[in-house]
Amino acid sequence: MNAVSDLEFFLQLNQCGSMVATARQLGVTPPVISRRLQELEARLGIVLLRRTTRSLQLTEAGQLYLAEARRLLAEIAELEGRVRGDPNQPHGLLRVNASFGFGRRHIAPLLADFARQYPRLEVELQLSDRPPRRQEGFDVAIRFGQPPDARLHASLLLRNRRVLCAAPAYLAGRPPITQPRDLLRHDCIVIRENHDTHGSWVLQQGEREETVKVRGPLSSNDGETAVQWAMQGLGLVLRSWWDVGELLRSGQLQRVLPDWQSEPADIYALYPPAQPQQAKLRAWLEFLQAALQSQQALAVRS
């Protein structure tokens, strides 16, 4: 066995999630897979996986080996593509990470369009409620707000802000909302992200900025759920234009305090330092930025 074969084996083992599933996919018996893993760990002199009866868990060394295996195999595929033909033609595996709601409604359809343009490209979309860590193995993550990890490169795709809104049924007969402090008398739907309660809403009007500690009987870690509750007339919600723009245009939601805006929630592409030179990443970021800008321009005209 050579080093590249070991990298491919370990990557496949983690993708399958168990020795039994890996053995089934490779057409061998589980003891063969177990012996192969033992030989790999013996050659490296480290433990890569902790085995339990139901799962395989990466050790810290295993996480590093997996991340580097993905990177090295991607570089090998890139090199082979250059040898075979046009180095600027996207090919290989593109791994994209995005948040659940934005990923489902916007990134997934755009990735499908992008993949249709490049038949030599394979696309993998991972949705998660938190930004991925560097060692988790991804080419690019699409996220809102300031990048949390300074070790990742950040490319601004689009300026964006969140807006405050509610259903007309909720606002009817309720106390008027003319200043941010009026929110203290209202039910506000709080969104919890990354195990933190985001119950403080920061609103800006020119040079003025006010922070309101809002309350309400409903909270969720899922933005789509919060928007659905708002549509049912259960309270006010602070969400991105990308989440509520269509609902505002259709009248299902109504903007509140239109002269006030939230803190910036710009859309960024985050990627490891070694990634920018890859043709597939350059092509995807250009395609994505153009598509998002086009959608934003259409929303403004509507």
HUGI-V815754 format. One record per residue. N is the residue number from 0. RES is the residue in one small letter. SS is DSSP state (alpha for helix, beta for strand, coil for the rest). Layout:
BEGIN
n=(N & N)
res=(RES & RES)
ss=(SS & SS)
END
This chain:
BEGIN
n=(0 & 1 & 2 & 3 & 4 & 5 & 6 & 7 & 8 & 9 & 10 & 11 & 12 & 13 & 14 & 15 & 16 & 17 & 18 & 19 & 20 & 21 & 22 & 23 & 24 & 25 & 26 & 27 & 28 & 29 & 30 & 31 & 32 & 33 & 34 & 35 & 36 & 37 & 38 & 39 & 40 & 41 & 42 & 43 & 44 & 45 & 46 & 47 & 48 & 49 & 50 & 51 & 52 & 53 & 54 & 55 & 56 & 57 & 58 & 59 & 60 & 61 & 62 & 63 & 64 & 65 & 66 & 67 & 68 & 69 & 70 & 71 & 72 & 73 & 74 & 75 & 76 & 77 & 78 & 79 & 80 & 81 & 82 & 83 & 84 & 85 & 86 & 87 & 88 & 89 & 90 & 91 & 92 & 93 & 94 & 95 & 96 & 97 & 98 & 99 & 100 & 101 & 102 & 103 & 104 & 105 & 106 & 107 & 108 & 109 & 110 & 111 & 112 & 113 & 114 & 115 & 116 & 117 & 118 & 119 & 120 & 121 & 122 & 123 & 124 & 125 & 126 & 127 & 128 & 129 & 130 & 131 & 132 & 133 & 134 & 135 & 136 & 137 & 138 & 139 & 140 & 141 & 142 & 143 & 144 & 145 & 146 & 147 & 148 & 149 & 150 & 151 & 152 & 153 & 154 & 155 & 156 & 157 & 158 & 159 & 160 & 161 & 162 & 163 & 164 & 165 & 166 & 167 & 168 & 169 & 170 & 171 & 172 & 173 & 174 & 175 & 176 & 177 & 178 & 179 & 180 & 181 & 182 & 183 & 184 & 185 & 186 & 187 & 188 & 189 & 190 & 191 & 192 & 193 & 194 & 195 & 196 & 197 & 198 & 199 & 200 & 201 & 202 & 203 & 204 & 205 & 206 & 207 & 208 & 209 & 210 & 211 & 212 & 213 & 214 & 215 & 216 & 217 & 218 & 219 & 220 & 221 & 222 & 223 & 224 & 225 & 226 & 227 & 228 & 229 & 230 & 231 & 232 & 233 & 234 & 235 & 236 & 237 & 238 & 239 & 240 & 241 & 242 & 243 & 244 & 245 & 246 & 247 & 248 & 249 & 250 & 251 & 252 & 253 & 254 & 255 & 256 & 257 & 258 & 259 & 260 & 261 & 262 & 263 & 264 & 265 & 266 & 267 & 268 & 269 & 270 & 271 & 272 & 273 & 274 & 275 & 276 & 277 & 278 & 279 & 280 & 281 & 282 & 283 & 284 & 285 & 286 & 287 & 288 & 289 & 290 & 291 & 292 & 293 & 294 & 295 & 296 & 297 & 298 & 299 & 300 & 301)
res=(m & n & a & v & s & d & l & e & f & f & l & q & l & n & q & c & g & s & m & v & a & t & a & r & q & l & g & v & t & p & p & v & i & s & r & r & l & q & e & l & e & a & r & l & g & i & v & l & l & r & r & t & t & r & s & l & q & l & t & e & a & g & q & l & y & l & a & e & a & r & r & l & l & a & e & i & a & e & l & e & g & r & v & r & g & d & p & n & q & p & h & g & l & l & r & v & n & a & s & f & g & f & g & r & r & h & i & a & p & l & l & a & d & f & a & r & q & y & p & r & l & e & v & e & l & q & l & s & d & r & p & p & r & r & q & e & g & f & d & v & a & i & r & f & g & q & p & p & d & a & r & l & h & a & s & l & l & l & r & n & r & r & v & l & c & a & a & p & a & y & l & a & g & r & p & p & i & t & q & p & r & d & l & l & r & h & d & c & i & v & i & r & e & n & h & d & t & h & g & s & w & v & l & q & q & g & e & r & e & e & t & v & k & v & r & g & p & l & s & s & n & d & g & e & t & a & v & q & w & a & m & q & g & l & g & l & v & l & r & s & w & w & d & v & g & e & l & l & r & s & g & q & l & q & r & v & l & p & d & w & q & s & e & p & a & d & i & y & a & l & y & p & p & a & q & p & q & q & a & k & l & r & a & w & l & e & f & l & q & a & a & l & q & s & q & q & a & l & a & v & r & s)
ss=(coil & coil & alpha & alpha & alpha & alpha & alpha & alpha & alpha & alpha & alpha & alpha & alpha & alpha & alpha & alpha & coil & coil & alpha & alpha & alpha & alpha & alpha & alpha & alpha & alpha & coil & coil & coil & alpha & alpha & alpha & alpha & alpha & alpha & alpha & alpha & alpha & alpha & alpha & alpha & alpha & alpha & alpha & coil & coil & coil & coil & beta & beta & beta & coil & coil & coil & coil & beta & beta & beta & coil & alpha & alpha & alpha & alpha & alpha & alpha & alpha & alpha & alpha & alpha & alpha & alpha & alpha & alpha & alpha & alpha & alpha & alpha & alpha & alpha & alpha & alpha & alpha & alpha & alpha & coil & coil & coil & coil & coil & coil & coil & beta & beta & beta & beta & beta & beta & beta & coil & alpha & alpha & alpha & alpha & alpha & alpha & alpha & alpha & alpha & alpha & alpha & alpha & alpha & alpha & alpha & alpha & alpha & alpha & coil & coil & coil & beta & beta & beta & beta & beta & beta & beta & coil & coil & coil & coil & coil & coil & alpha & alpha & alpha & coil & coil & coil & beta & beta & beta & beta & beta & coil & coil & coil & coil & coil & coil & coil & coil & beta & beta & beta & beta & beta & beta & coil & coil & beta & beta & beta & beta & beta & beta & coil & alpha & alpha & alpha & alpha & coil & coil & coil & coil & coil & coil & coil & coil & alpha & alpha & alpha & alpha & alpha & alpha & coil & coil & beta & coil & beta & beta & beta & beta & coil & coil & beta & beta & beta & coil & beta & beta & beta & beta & beta & beta & coil & coil & beta & beta & beta & beta & beta & beta & coil & coil & coil & coil & coil & beta & beta & coil & coil & alpha & alpha & alpha & alpha & alpha & alpha & alpha & alpha & alpha & coil & coil & coil & coil & beta & beta & beta & beta & beta & alpha & alpha & alpha & alpha & alpha & alpha & alpha & alpha & alpha & alpha & coil & coil & coil & beta & beta & coil & coil & coil & coil & coil & beta & beta & coil & beta & coil & coil & beta & beta & beta & beta & beta & coil & coil & coil & coil & coil & coil & coil & alpha & alpha & alpha & alpha & alpha & alpha & alpha & alpha & alpha & alpha & alpha & alpha & alpha & alpha & alpha & alpha & alpha & alpha & alpha & alpha & alpha & alpha & alpha & coil)
END
